[in-house]
């Protein structure tokens, strides 16, 4: 299968991102009391790679999924991601003051409002997955999407990985333990995004194809974190839109601290090949968008 160029990926992404941004603008923080809605919209709108929504939409297209369901699932994954960033940046967690090139939510609105905004974004994610006015998004599909997102975000996913991360400051982890931490903290929601796209199919997806896409998501999710660790030591804060070098400053274990810069780059390349091999084995007719997104993750500079 011929790989897409960067221009072809941009041409595919642009209309999808437009729909996601429009939907988020319509759904986030509307009619919320006091400054809660402002804090929610500040956390979500006007920035971010939107990688998780794009993975949902690309996987949904690969299996012929419902466009209405995929859009809701795409927005839900982004809301969970945004909520996690709001809480991660708090003084009691990573204590960061810069996110997406602007002050973090607690700096802009205060800690209490940041906590509430994160809570509200998490709840809104599941509200979006359970509409009562879209026949395409069947009750069975709603339940599956909610289960996948809850699993990716909870104690066996993102929250569990964050707990390991907090407990690992100043601790030398071996590669297996570091991989497990990042599989949960970062990888689970990225893999879950792919699985949610698959769950938007109107009919059952062949088990081999579903398993292949799950493997693609797992490899890609880990690759994203490896590249994040590399960029934390090779890029500056202006390029990243967040504080560079903060992992080393906080004495956190990373792929660079464990494997060295060259070793981390080799690991990212190996994970890219694993994700692409999974797509090759899926038996699906068109996985070009997913392939291009995998290259984008590993080749990015921010």
Number of C-alpha atoms within 10 A of each C-alpha: 9 6 13 16 10 13 9 13 18 14 11 15 17 11 11 18 18 11 13 21 18 12 15 21 15 10 15 23 22 13 10 13 9 9 12 22 20 18 24 27 18 20 26 23 14 10 14 14 11 17 18 24 27 27 27 31 32 28 29 27 21 21 24 16 22 20 17 14 30 30 24 26 30 31 27 28 28 26 28 27 23 22 25 20 19 27 23 16 21 20 13 10 12 15 14 21 18 19 20 18 16 14 15 24 27 23 16 14 17 13 18 10 20 25 18 18 29 26 17 19 27 22 15 18 26 22 13 20 25 19 16 10 7 10 10 16 24 16 14 9 19 19 13 17 29 20 15 18 24 20 17 26 25 16 15 15 23 26 19 18 24 20 15 17 17 12 11 16 14 12 11 15 18 12 14 8 12 19 18 14 23 26 25 27 29 23 27 26 30 30 27 28 35 29 26 29 31 29 28 33 23 16 11 11 16 12 10 13 20 21 16 21 29 22 22 30 28 22 25 28 27 27 29 24 22 25 23 22 22 23 21 22 16 13 16 15 18 13 14 18 17 21 19 19 17 16 17 16 8 11 14 18 21 24 25 21 19 15 15 13 17 11 14 21 20 14 18 25 18 13 23 24 17 18 26 23 15 20 23 18 14 22 14 16 10 16 21 18 21 26 23 18 20 24 19 15 20 20 14 11 14 18
